[in-house]
Amino acid sequence: MTELDGLRAIVTGGGSGIGLATATMLAARGATVACLDLKPEVPEPLIGFTADVSDDAVADTVKTAAEQLGGLDILVNNAGIGAQGTVEDNELDEWRRVMDVNVLGMVRVSRAALPYLRGSAREGKYPAIVNTCSIAATAGLPNRALYSASKGAVYSLTLAMAADHVREGIRVNCVNPGTVDTPWVRRLLAAADDPDAELAALRARQPTGRLVSADEVAATICHLVSPLTAAVTGTAIAVDGGMHGLRMRPTPPNS
């Protein structure tokens, strides 16, 4: 038996990357997991549901998934999209699109999930929400104005939700990954003028000298949703190879 046996979870963006890694790890630890994604092609025992978090109809999908699971104890708000550029580079329609997915997407899904999470709390469990945020919420990264603004909103939303729902027995936390080796990042690298140089730059900005793995983020999310961490709420955990706090000396040439 594990600490997640019998728990029921929804993971948005669960079809690939961090979402799929998280859903797979939750299931391996005993949870029953529904994955909401634009293309929910997930292996058993995961249950796939087609959903778009930027569409108000996602609320109906959350309800359908929760009813099929027989309730809900865990929500992982992971679905999101990226953006590059300074404050001048993206059209306003792109700002609206990214905010709609990255911020309002979490709002839509959370609103639909909360009645079920309250039910979990009444059953004496320790329901939890984890939002996938980013180191971009707390560190100034070049050419990431829009993305950073959206993740800054996610960070603030996490704290506000934690305060609003703590006395209902619902915990809300977030993870702040650094650059994660996901299909989306690999597509960005492939589109760069010099993919090898861009990959080297991404690795170099994290003190560990490597990209974060999706499984490393998933393990942190699983830690936060576990009943063993029932006292943890309103917390952001950086999974970034030390990027948020370490200031390393430059590596000497030819070292």
PEMOZI-V593696 format. One record per run of one state. SS is the DSSP state (a for helix, b for strand, c for the rest). FROM is the first residue (numbers start at 1). TO is the last residue. Records with the same first field share a line. If there is no record, write none. Layout:
SS = FROM-TO / FROM-TO
This chain:
c = 1-7 / 13-16 / 29-31 / 38-46 / 51-57 / 70-73 / 78-84 / 86-91 / 123-127 / 133-134 / 138-143 / 169-170 / 178-179 / 181-182 / 192-194 / 205-211 / 213-213 / 226-226 / 230-235 / 240-255
b = 8-12 / 32-37 / 47-50 / 74-77 / 85-85 / 128-132 / 144-144 / 171-177 / 180-180 / 212-212 / 236-239
a = 17-28 / 58-69 / 92-122 / 135-137 / 145-168 / 183-191 / 195-204 / 214-225 / 227-229
